[in-house]
Amino acid sequence: MATLTTVGYGDVYPITGLGKLLASLIALLGIGMVALPTGVISAGFSEEVQTRKAATTVCPHCGKQISSN
């Protein structure tokens, strides 16, 4: 837990058992609040990029459908 959550030089850390437990829970919640939404957003972004790549477009000059592949 200390390896994942240490900030700076790691010279300030909880000593008591309750402090270590509380710090671990808060650290996991903090990491989860960043990591989970990041994965969801990046998956959605990737899906949108793939959708736009596969979409057909219309030629502005002749009106024919153009495949972007």
C-alpha positions as a printed NumPy array, in Angstrom:
array([[  0.   ,   0.   ,   0.   ],
       [  2.808,   2.411,   0.834],
       [  4.41 ,   1.889,  -2.574],
       [  1.231,   2.861,  -4.401],
       [  0.27 ,   5.835,  -2.273],
       [  3.479,   7.459,  -1.033],
       [  3.8  ,  11.088,  -2.063],
       [  7.188,  12.768,  -2.168],
       [  9.915,  11.098,  -0.146],
       [  7.558,   9.057,   2.008],
       [  8.762,  10.702,   5.193],
       [  5.237,  11.333,   6.522],
       [  3.06 ,   8.283,   7.065],
       [  0.575,   6.989,   9.668],
       [  1.979,   5.045,  12.594],
       [ -1.052,   3.647,  14.439],
       [ -3.059,   0.703,  13.184],
       [ -6.21 ,   2.796,  12.835],
       [ -4.272,   5.481,  10.949],
       [ -2.808,   2.911,   8.557],
       [ -6.241,   1.378,   7.955],
       [ -7.864,   4.758,   7.369],
       [ -5.029,   5.887,   5.089],
       [ -5.277,   2.651,   3.09 ],
       [ -9.027,   3.018,   2.602],
       [ -8.75 ,   6.661,   1.599],
       [ -5.883,   5.886,  -0.79 ],
       [ -7.821,   3.061,  -2.464],
       [-10.904,   5.24 ,  -2.81 ],
       [ -8.795,   8.039,  -4.299],
       [ -7.099,   5.736,  -6.776],
       [-10.462,   4.171,  -7.667],
       [-12.052,   7.56 ,  -8.27 ],
       [ -9.378,   8.329, -10.883],
       [ -8.68 ,   4.904, -12.402],
       [-12.248,   3.717, -12.976],
       [-13.562,   6.809, -14.784],
       [-10.36 ,   7.012, -16.82 ],
       [-10.895,   3.473, -18.127],
       [-14.547,   4.137, -18.957],
       [-13.788,   7.42 , -20.722],
       [-10.895,   5.968, -22.721],
       [-13.   ,   2.974, -23.805],
       [-15.743,   5.311, -24.985],
       [-13.227,   7.497, -26.798],
       [-11.696,   4.479, -28.53 ],
       [-15.126,   3.232, -29.582],
       [-16.04 ,   6.645, -30.993],
       [-12.784,   6.832, -32.97 ],
       [-13.412,   3.384, -34.457],
       [-16.998,   4.34 , -35.324],
       [-15.885,   7.495, -37.095],
       [-13.176,   5.629, -39.014],
       [-15.678,   3.06 , -40.294],
       [-18.364,   5.6  , -41.26 ],
       [-18.996,   6.27 , -44.911],
       [-18.897,   9.851, -46.14 ],
       [-20.442,  11.57 , -49.119],
       [-18.291,  13.174, -51.8  ],
       [-18.99 ,  16.927, -51.814],
       [-18.525,  17.086, -55.616],
       [-20.505,  14.149, -57.016],
       [-22.612,  12.946, -54.06 ],
       [-21.322,   9.35 , -54.132],
       [-20.709,   7.517, -50.886],
       [-17.031,   7.11 , -50.088],
       [-15.733,   4.437, -47.774],
       [-12.949,   5.698, -45.518],
       [-11.202,   2.281, -45.442]])
